[in-house]
Amino acid sequence: MANNAISQRDMAVVWHPCTQMKDHETFPIIPIARGEGVYLEDFEGNRTIDAISSWWVNLFGHANGYINSKIKEQLEKLEHVILAGFTHEGIVRLSERLVALAPQGLSRCFYADNGSSAIEVALKMSYHAHKNLGEDRRIFVSLSNSYHGETLGALSVGDVALYKETYSPLLIHSLQTPVPENQSLEAAHKALEAYRLLLQERGTEIAALIVEPLVQGAGGMGMYHPYFLTHAKALSTQYGVHFIADEIMVGFGRTGSMFACEQAKITPDFLILSKGLTGGYLPLSVVLTGEAIYQTFYCDYDPYRSFLHSHSYTGNALACAAANATLDLFEAHNTIESNRLLARCMGEELQRFQLRLGVKEIRQCGMIGVIELHESDPKARLGVSIHRYCLERGVLIRPLGAVIYVMPPYVMTPNELTMVFDAIESALNHHGL
Ligand SMILES: *Cc1c(COP(=O)(O)O)cnc(C)c1O
Protein backbone atom coordinates (compact mmCIF):
# COMPACT_ATOMS: atom_id res chain seq x y z
CA MET A 1 0.00 0.00 0.00
CA ALA A 2 1.30 3.47 -0.81
CA ASN A 3 1.28 6.43 1.56
CA ASN A 4 -0.47 8.59 -1.00
CA ALA A 5 -3.55 6.41 -1.31
CA ILE A 6 -4.16 6.57 2.42
CA SER A 7 -3.49 10.26 2.89
CA GLN A 8 -5.90 11.06 0.04
CA ARG A 9 -8.66 8.95 1.60
CA ASP A 10 -7.87 10.65 4.91
CA MET A 11 -8.22 14.13 3.45
CA ALA A 12 -11.71 13.24 2.24
CA VAL A 13 -13.12 12.24 5.65
CA VAL A 14 -10.88 13.07 8.63
CA TRP A 15 -10.67 16.45 10.40
CA HIS A 16 -7.38 16.51 12.30
CA PRO A 17 -6.80 18.06 15.74
CA CYS A 18 -5.13 21.44 16.16
CA THR A 19 -4.72 21.68 12.39
CA GLN A 20 -5.56 24.01 9.53
CA MET A 21 -6.55 21.27 7.11
CA LYS A 22 -5.69 23.38 4.06
CA ASP A 23 -2.00 23.19 5.05
CA HIS A 24 -2.17 19.54 4.03
CA GLU A 25 -2.95 20.36 0.42
CA THR A 26 0.77 21.04 0.06
CA PHE A 27 2.20 18.90 2.84
CA PRO A 28 0.46 15.52 2.94
CA ILE A 29 -0.70 13.87 6.16
CA ILE A 30 1.70 11.04 6.99
CA PRO A 31 0.06 7.63 7.38
CA ILE A 32 1.71 5.43 9.97
CA ALA A 33 1.62 1.69 9.47
CA ARG A 34 3.43 0.58 12.60
CA GLY A 35 5.48 1.71 15.55
CA GLU A 36 8.53 0.17 17.16
CA GLY A 37 10.28 1.73 20.15
CA VAL A 38 11.02 5.38 19.34
CA TYR A 39 10.30 4.80 15.64
CA LEU A 40 7.18 5.38 13.58
CA GLU A 41 7.08 3.70 10.18
CA ASP A 42 4.94 4.70 7.21
CA PHE A 43 3.45 2.39 4.56
CA GLU A 44 6.55 2.64 2.40
CA GLY A 45 8.94 1.63 5.17
CA ASN A 46 10.27 5.12 5.97
CA ARG A 47 11.08 5.53 9.65
CA THR A 48 10.71 8.64 11.78
CA ILE A 49 12.10 9.14 15.30
CA ASP A 50 9.29 10.25 17.59
CA ALA A 51 11.14 12.92 19.60
CA ILE A 52 7.99 14.31 21.21
CA SER A 53 6.54 11.03 22.49
CA SER A 54 3.47 11.43 20.26
CA TRP A 55 2.24 14.57 22.01
CA TRP A 56 3.92 13.79 25.31
CA VAL A 57 2.16 10.52 26.08
CA ASN A 58 4.57 7.77 25.14
CA LEU A 59 7.07 6.71 27.80
CA PHE A 60 8.38 3.26 26.90
CA GLY A 61 8.18 3.27 23.12
CA HIS A 62 5.57 2.28 20.56
CA ALA A 63 4.29 -1.30 20.43
CA ASN A 64 6.09 -2.10 23.65
CA GLY A 65 6.13 -5.89 23.99
CA TYR A 66 5.43 -5.95 27.72
CA ILE A 67 2.56 -3.44 27.68
CA ASN A 68 1.10 -5.22 24.64
CA SER A 69 1.13 -8.54 26.47
CA LYS A 70 -0.59 -7.08 29.55
CA ILE A 71 -3.35 -5.50 27.47
CA LYS A 72 -3.89 -8.79 25.61
CA GLU A 73 -4.05 -10.64 28.91
CA GLN A 74 -6.70 -8.22 30.17
CA LEU A 75 -8.59 -8.38 26.87
CA GLU A 76 -9.17 -12.12 27.34
CA LYS A 77 -10.81 -11.46 30.71
CA LEU A 78 -12.71 -8.16 30.67
CA GLU A 79 -12.64 -5.22 28.26
CA HIS A 80 -14.76 -2.78 30.27
CA VAL A 81 -17.36 -2.61 32.99
CA ILE A 82 -19.55 0.20 34.29
CA LEU A 83 -17.68 1.75 37.25
CA ALA A 84 -20.78 2.84 39.18
CA GLY A 85 -21.63 0.01 41.54
CA PHE A 86 -18.89 -2.22 40.05
CA THR A 87 -15.15 -2.46 40.16
CA HIS A 88 -12.36 -4.63 38.78
CA GLU A 89 -9.00 -5.84 40.01
CA GLY A 90 -6.98 -3.61 37.67
CA ILE A 91 -8.43 -0.35 38.92
CA VAL A 92 -8.05 -1.34 42.56
CA ARG A 93 -4.42 -2.27 42.02
CA LEU A 94 -3.74 0.89 40.00
CA SER A 95 -5.34 3.08 42.67
CA GLU A 96 -3.34 1.41 45.44
CA ARG A 97 -0.14 1.98 43.48
CA LEU A 98 -0.92 5.61 42.64
CA VAL A 99 -1.75 6.37 46.27
CA ALA A 100 1.54 4.77 47.33
CA LEU A 101 3.55 6.73 44.72
CA ALA A 102 1.85 10.12 45.08
CA PRO A 103 2.81 12.70 47.70
CA GLN A 104 1.74 11.70 51.22
CA GLY A 105 -1.91 12.38 51.99
CA LEU A 106 -3.43 11.81 48.55
CA SER A 107 -5.58 8.79 49.23
CA ARG A 108 -8.53 8.81 46.79
CA CYS A 109 -8.56 8.29 43.02
CA PHE A 110 -11.37 9.59 40.81
CA TYR A 111 -11.06 8.55 37.16
CA ALA A 112 -11.96 10.12 33.82
CA ASP A 113 -10.78 9.34 30.32
CA ASN A 114 -8.70 12.31 29.15
CA GLY A 115 -6.75 15.19 30.61
CA SER A 116 -9.28 17.95 30.00
CA SER A 117 -12.06 15.92 31.60
CA ALA A 118 -9.89 15.40 34.68
CA ILE A 119 -9.36 19.17 34.88
CA GLU A 120 -13.15 19.61 34.79
CA VAL A 121 -13.46 17.05 37.59
CA ALA A 122 -10.95 18.88 39.79
CA LEU A 123 -12.54 22.30 39.20
CA LYS A 124 -16.01 20.97 39.97
CA MET A 125 -14.82 19.03 43.02
CA SER A 126 -13.00 22.06 44.38
CA TYR A 127 -16.00 24.35 44.02
CA HIS A 128 -18.32 21.68 45.38
CA ALA A 129 -16.12 20.81 48.38
CA HIS A 130 -16.14 24.47 49.45
CA LYS A 131 -19.89 24.55 48.94
CA ASN A 132 -20.32 21.44 51.08
CA LEU A 133 -18.61 23.42 53.83
CA GLY A 134 -20.96 26.37 53.33
CA GLU A 135 -18.63 28.56 51.29
CA ASP A 136 -19.42 29.99 47.88
CA ARG A 137 -16.00 30.42 46.26
CA ARG A 138 -16.41 30.97 42.53
CA ILE A 139 -13.07 32.18 41.29
CA PHE A 140 -10.33 29.95 39.90
CA VAL A 141 -6.82 31.34 39.65
CA SER A 142 -4.23 30.07 37.21
CA LEU A 143 -0.78 31.18 36.15
CA SER A 144 -0.22 33.45 33.19
CA ASN A 145 0.55 31.51 30.03
CA SER A 146 -0.86 28.29 31.46
CA TYR A 147 -2.50 25.47 29.52
CA HIS A 148 -4.96 23.02 31.05
CA GLY A 149 -6.81 21.56 28.06
CA GLU A 150 -9.50 22.55 25.61
CA THR A 151 -12.93 21.77 27.00
CA LEU A 152 -14.68 24.97 28.08
CA GLY A 153 -13.87 24.71 31.79
CA ALA A 154 -10.25 23.75 31.15
CA LEU A 155 -9.93 26.46 28.52
CA SER A 156 -11.30 28.97 31.02
CA VAL A 157 -8.39 28.44 33.39
CA GLY A 158 -5.85 28.38 30.55
CA ASP A 159 -4.12 31.51 29.33
CA VAL A 160 -2.91 30.83 25.80
CA ALA A 161 -4.67 33.34 23.54
CA LEU A 162 -4.23 31.19 20.45
CA TYR A 163 -6.58 28.57 21.87
CA LYS A 164 -8.71 30.74 24.12
CA GLU A 165 -9.50 34.07 22.50
CA THR A 166 -12.11 32.94 19.98
CA TYR A 167 -14.19 31.28 22.67
CA SER A 168 -13.74 33.91 25.38
CA PRO A 169 -17.44 34.94 25.46
CA LEU A 170 -18.32 31.35 26.39
CA LEU A 171 -15.87 30.86 29.23
CA ILE A 172 -16.22 30.97 33.00
CA HIS A 173 -14.47 33.80 34.76
CA SER A 174 -10.95 33.15 36.02
CA LEU A 175 -8.01 35.22 37.19
CA GLN A 176 -4.37 34.88 36.25
CA THR A 177 -1.41 35.56 38.50
CA PRO A 178 2.06 35.90 36.92
CA VAL A 179 4.11 32.76 36.40
CA PRO A 180 7.79 33.08 37.43
CA GLU A 181 9.63 34.44 34.38
CA ASN A 182 12.43 31.89 34.51
CA GLN A 183 14.06 29.21 36.66
CA SER A 184 15.73 31.66 39.08
CA LEU A 185 14.83 32.13 42.74
CA GLU A 186 14.34 35.86 42.17
CA ALA A 187 11.67 35.18 39.56
CA ALA A 188 9.93 32.81 42.00
CA HIS A 189 9.97 35.48 44.73
CA LYS A 190 8.54 38.09 42.40
CA ALA A 191 5.68 35.83 41.28
CA LEU A 192 4.91 34.83 44.87
CA GLU A 193 4.62 38.48 45.85
CA ALA A 194 2.00 39.01 43.13
CA TYR A 195 0.06 35.94 44.25
CA ARG A 196 0.21 37.10 47.87
CA LEU A 197 -1.34 40.45 46.88
CA LEU A 198 -4.11 38.72 44.94
CA LEU A 199 -4.92 36.53 47.94
CA GLN A 200 -4.98 39.55 50.25
CA GLU A 201 -7.52 41.19 47.97
CA ARG A 202 -9.73 38.28 46.93
CA GLY A 203 -8.59 35.24 48.92
CA THR A 204 -12.05 34.50 50.34
CA GLU A 205 -13.64 34.36 46.86
CA ILE A 206 -11.06 31.99 45.37
CA ALA A 207 -11.82 28.26 45.15
CA ALA A 208 -8.45 27.07 43.87
CA LEU A 209 -5.13 27.88 42.31
CA ILE A 210 -4.36 25.56 39.40
CA VAL A 211 -0.77 25.20 38.15
CA GLU A 212 1.37 23.13 35.82
CA PRO A 213 4.20 22.30 38.25
CA LEU A 214 7.74 23.26 37.09
CA VAL A 215 7.08 23.29 33.32
CA GLN A 216 4.26 24.96 31.40
CA GLY A 217 3.68 22.78 28.36
CA ALA A 218 1.59 24.13 25.50
CA GLY A 219 2.17 27.74 26.60
CA GLY A 220 5.77 27.47 25.36
CA MET A 221 7.66 25.18 27.74
CA GLY A 222 8.39 27.90 30.29
CA MET A 223 10.18 26.57 33.37
CA TYR A 224 10.35 27.78 36.95
CA HIS A 225 11.88 27.02 40.34
CA PRO A 226 10.20 24.54 42.74
CA TYR A 227 10.46 27.24 45.44
CA PHE A 228 7.48 28.91 43.81
CA LEU A 229 5.35 25.78 44.25
CA THR A 230 6.37 25.27 47.88
CA HIS A 231 5.34 28.77 48.85
CA ALA A 232 2.32 29.12 46.55
CA LYS A 233 0.95 25.98 48.22
CA ALA A 234 1.58 27.41 51.71
CA LEU A 235 -0.04 30.75 50.81
CA SER A 236 -3.05 28.99 49.28
CA THR A 237 -3.58 26.90 52.40
CA GLN A 238 -3.39 30.01 54.55
CA TYR A 239 -6.37 31.45 52.64
CA GLY A 240 -8.36 28.20 52.41
CA VAL A 241 -7.67 28.06 48.68
CA HIS A 242 -7.23 24.60 47.13
CA PHE A 243 -4.00 23.88 45.28
CA ILE A 244 -4.53 21.90 42.07
CA ALA A 245 -1.43 20.38 40.48
CA ASP A 246 -2.02 19.62 36.81
CA GLU A 247 0.72 17.02 36.25
CA ILE A 248 -0.85 15.76 33.04
CA MET A 249 2.34 16.54 31.15
CA VAL A 250 5.00 16.62 33.88
CA GLY A 251 3.88 13.52 35.80
CA PHE A 252 5.54 10.11 35.49
CA GLY A 253 9.15 11.16 35.48
CA ARG A 254 9.19 13.95 32.91
CA THR A 255 10.86 16.48 35.19
CA GLY A 256 13.31 14.04 36.77
CA SER A 257 11.16 12.91 39.71
CA MET A 258 8.08 10.68 39.52
CA PHE A 259 5.90 13.73 40.13
CA ALA A 260 7.03 17.34 39.82
CA CYS A 261 5.43 18.25 43.19
CA GLU A 262 8.03 16.05 44.92
CA GLN A 263 10.72 18.59 44.03
CA ALA A 264 8.77 21.25 45.95
CA LYS A 265 8.03 18.81 48.80
CA ILE A 266 4.33 19.58 48.68
CA THR A 267 1.10 17.62 48.73
CA PRO A 268 -1.42 19.36 46.49
CA ASP A 269 -5.13 19.19 47.33
CA PHE A 270 -5.68 17.72 43.87
CA LEU A 271 -3.15 15.92 41.68
CA ILE A 272 -4.20 15.39 38.08
CA LEU A 273 -2.59 12.72 35.90
CA SER A 274 -3.13 11.50 32.35
CA LYS A 275 -0.87 11.35 29.24
CA GLY A 276 1.97 9.08 30.49
CA LEU A 277 -0.39 7.25 32.86
CA THR A 278 -0.98 4.46 30.33
CA GLY A 279 2.46 4.74 28.74
CA GLY A 280 0.82 6.46 25.80
CA TYR A 281 -1.46 3.54 24.97
CA LEU A 282 -5.04 4.30 25.94
CA PRO A 283 -7.05 7.28 27.16
CA LEU A 284 -7.24 7.44 30.95
CA SER A 285 -6.95 10.18 33.54
CA VAL A 286 -7.21 10.42 37.29
CA VAL A 287 -7.69 13.07 39.96
CA LEU A 288 -6.15 12.21 43.32
CA THR A 289 -7.31 14.00 46.41
CA GLY A 290 -7.11 13.54 50.19
CA GLU A 291 -9.48 12.57 52.98
CA ALA A 292 -10.38 16.16 53.95
CA ILE A 293 -11.99 16.85 50.58
CA TYR A 294 -13.40 13.33 50.24
CA GLN A 295 -15.11 13.63 53.62
CA THR A 296 -16.98 16.82 52.65
CA PHE A 297 -18.90 14.65 50.15
CA TYR A 298 -19.30 11.56 52.38
CA CYS A 299 -22.69 11.45 54.07
CA ASP A 300 -26.11 9.76 54.04
CA TYR A 301 -27.49 10.18 50.54
CA ASP A 302 -28.04 13.81 49.66
CA PRO A 303 -27.93 14.63 45.92
CA TYR A 304 -26.45 18.02 46.61
CA ARG A 305 -23.54 16.64 48.58
CA SER A 306 -22.66 13.78 46.24
CA PHE A 307 -20.24 14.14 43.34
CA LEU A 308 -22.58 13.15 40.52
CA HIS A 309 -20.01 13.25 37.74
CA SER A 310 -19.29 10.37 35.37
CA HIS A 311 -17.92 9.44 31.95
CA SER A 312 -18.96 6.36 30.00
CA TYR A 313 -15.44 4.98 29.90
CA THR A 314 -14.42 5.92 33.45
CA GLY A 315 -11.81 3.44 34.68
CA ASN A 316 -11.72 1.34 31.51
CA ALA A 317 -10.18 -2.05 32.25
CA LEU A 318 -7.86 -2.14 29.22
CA ALA A 319 -6.56 1.34 30.03
CA CYS A 320 -5.96 0.29 33.65
CA ALA A 321 -4.04 -2.77 32.43
CA ALA A 322 -1.84 -0.48 30.31
CA ALA A 323 -1.33 1.81 33.32
CA ASN A 324 -0.38 -1.07 35.62
CA ALA A 325 2.02 -2.40 32.98
CA THR A 326 3.57 1.08 32.70
CA LEU A 327 4.14 1.20 36.46
CA ASP A 328 5.64 -2.31 36.29
CA LEU A 329 8.18 -0.97 33.77
CA PHE A 330 9.07 1.97 36.03
CA GLU A 331 9.84 -0.54 38.80
CA ALA A 332 11.60 -3.14 36.65
CA HIS A 333 13.92 -0.63 34.96
CA ASN A 334 14.33 1.81 37.83
CA THR A 335 13.35 4.42 35.26
CA ILE A 336 13.60 7.58 37.37
CA GLU A 337 17.23 6.67 38.10
CA SER A 338 18.14 5.48 34.60
CA ASN A 339 16.61 8.60 33.01
CA ARG A 340 19.29 10.70 34.69
CA LEU A 341 21.83 9.48 32.15
CA LEU A 342 19.64 10.37 29.18
CA ALA A 343 18.81 13.75 30.76
CA ARG A 344 22.54 14.41 31.12
CA CYS A 345 23.04 13.54 27.43
CA MET A 346 20.28 15.96 26.55
CA GLY A 347 21.97 18.70 28.58
CA GLU A 348 25.20 18.11 26.67
CA GLU A 349 23.44 18.12 23.29
CA LEU A 350 21.72 21.41 24.14
CA GLN A 351 25.08 23.09 24.75
CA ARG A 352 25.87 23.20 21.04
CA PHE A 353 22.96 25.65 20.57
CA GLN A 354 24.05 27.99 23.36
CA LEU A 355 26.00 30.53 21.33
CA ARG A 356 23.99 30.63 18.12
CA LEU A 357 22.74 34.05 17.10
CA GLY A 358 19.26 32.76 16.31
CA VAL A 359 18.85 31.21 19.77
CA LYS A 360 17.29 33.25 22.54
CA GLU A 361 17.65 30.66 25.30
CA ILE A 362 18.21 27.00 25.96
CA ARG A 363 16.68 25.40 29.02
CA GLN A 364 16.00 21.97 30.43
CA CYS A 365 14.01 20.28 33.14
CA GLY A 366 14.63 16.54 33.40
CA MET A 367 13.53 14.91 30.16
CA ILE A 368 12.36 18.13 28.50
CA GLY A 369 14.93 20.08 26.49
CA VAL A 370 14.13 23.45 24.91
CA ILE A 371 15.79 25.62 22.29
CA GLU A 372 13.90 28.91 22.13
CA LEU A 373 14.57 30.99 19.01
CA HIS A 374 14.27 34.71 18.49
CA GLU A 375 11.09 35.27 16.53
CA SER A 376 10.76 38.44 14.50
CA ASP A 377 7.59 37.61 12.57
CA PRO A 378 5.15 34.97 13.93
CA LYS A 379 3.33 34.97 10.58
CA ALA A 380 6.43 33.48 8.93
CA ARG A 381 5.62 30.25 10.84
CA LEU A 382 9.23 29.43 11.53
CA GLY A 383 8.27 26.49 13.77
CA VAL A 384 6.20 24.89 11.02
CA SER A 385 9.07 25.23 8.58
CA ILE A 386 11.52 23.63 11.04
CA HIS A 387 9.01 20.87 11.77
CA ARG A 388 8.76 20.02 8.06
CA TYR A 389 12.49 20.22 7.50
CA CYS A 390 13.14 17.74 10.33
CA LEU A 391 10.31 15.42 9.25
CA GLU A 392 11.88 15.11 5.82
CA ARG A 393 15.01 13.96 7.62
CA GLY A 394 13.23 11.36 9.72
CA VAL A 395 12.78 13.29 12.97
CA LEU A 396 9.44 14.28 14.44
CA ILE A 397 9.50 17.49 16.49
CA ARG A 398 6.60 19.94 16.69
CA PRO A 399 7.78 23.39 17.78
CA LEU A 400 5.41 25.70 19.65
CA GLY A 401 5.96 28.83 17.57
CA ALA A 402 9.64 29.65 18.01
CA VAL A 403 10.06 27.19 20.87
CA ILE A 404 11.70 23.97 19.74
CA TYR A 405 11.53 21.22 22.33
CA VAL A 406 12.52 17.61 22.61
CA MET A 407 10.54 15.31 24.88
CA PRO A 408 11.73 11.78 24.09
CA PRO A 409 10.27 8.44 25.11
CA TYR A 410 12.44 7.12 27.96
CA VAL A 411 13.69 4.25 25.78
CA MET A 412 15.53 6.57 23.39
CA THR A 413 19.26 5.80 23.21
CA PRO A 414 21.92 8.54 23.50
CA ASN A 415 22.74 7.85 19.83
CA GLU A 416 19.18 8.44 18.73
CA LEU A 417 19.07 11.59 20.84
CA THR A 418 22.16 12.85 18.99
CA MET A 419 20.38 12.15 15.68
CA VAL A 420 17.46 14.29 16.86
CA PHE A 421 19.68 17.22 17.79
CA ASP A 422 21.67 16.82 14.54
CA ALA A 423 18.43 17.27 12.61
CA ILE A 424 17.56 20.36 14.64
CA GLU A 425 21.04 21.83 14.13
CA SER A 426 20.83 21.20 10.43
CA ALA A 427 17.38 22.86 10.34
CA LEU A 428 18.77 25.93 12.09
CA ASN A 429 21.68 26.07 9.63
CA HIS A 430 19.26 25.75 6.72
CA HIS A 431 17.12 28.61 8.08
CA GLY A 432 20.16 30.83 8.67
CA LEU A 433 19.71 30.77 12.43
C1 LIG B 1 -2.39 17.74 27.47
C2 LIG B 1 -2.67 18.55 28.66
C3 LIG B 1 -3.97 18.73 29.15
C4 LIG B 1 -5.18 18.20 28.42
O1 LIG B 1 -5.20 16.82 28.32
P1 LIG B 1 -6.03 16.16 27.10
O2 LIG B 1 -5.94 14.70 27.36
O3 LIG B 1 -5.33 16.58 25.85
O4 LIG B 1 -7.41 16.69 27.17
C5 LIG B 1 -4.12 19.46 30.31
N1 LIG B 1 -3.07 19.96 30.98
C6 LIG B 1 -1.81 19.79 30.56
C7 LIG B 1 -0.69 20.36 31.35
C8 LIG B 1 -1.57 19.11 29.38
O5 LIG B 1 -0.31 18.98 28.93
The ligand as an SDF file (V2000), in Angstrom:
LIG
                    3D

 15 15  0  0  0  0  0  0  0  0999 V2000
   -2.3940   17.7370   27.4670 C   0  0  0  0  0  0  0  0  0  0  0  0
   -2.6690   18.5470   28.6620 C   0  0  0  0  0  0  0  0  0  0  0  0
   -3.9700   18.7270   29.1470 C   0  0  0  0  0  0  0  0  0  0  0  0
   -5.1780   18.2040   28.4250 C   0  0  0  0  0  0  0  0  0  0  0  0
   -5.2010   16.8220   28.3150 O   0  0  0  0  0  0  0  0  0  0  0  0
   -6.0260   16.1570   27.0970 P   0  0  0  0  0  0  0  0  0  0  0  0
   -5.9440   14.7020   27.3570 O   0  0  0  0  0  0  0  0  0  0  0  0
   -5.3260   16.5850   25.8450 O   0  0  0  0  0  0  0  0  0  0  0  0
   -7.4110   16.6890   27.1720 O   0  0  0  0  0  0  0  0  0  0  0  0
   -4.1230   19.4580   30.3130 C   0  0  0  0  0  0  0  0  0  0  0  0
   -3.0700   19.9610   30.9760 N   0  0  0  0  0  0  0  0  0  0  0  0
   -1.8130   19.7940   30.5580 C   0  0  0  0  0  0  0  0  0  0  0  0
   -0.6870   20.3630   31.3510 C   0  0  0  0  0  0  0  0  0  0  0  0
   -1.5680   19.1070   29.3800 C   0  0  0  0  0  0  0  0  0  0  0  0
   -0.3110   18.9790   28.9320 O   0  0  0  0  0  0  0  0  0  0  0  0
  1  2  1  0
  2  3  1  0
  2 14  2  0
  3  4  1  0
  3 10  2  0
  4  5  1  0
  5  6  1  0
  6  7  2  0
  6  8  1  0
  6  9  1  0
 10 11  1  0
 11 12  2  0
 12 13  1  0
 12 14  1  0
 14 15  1  0
M  END
$$$$
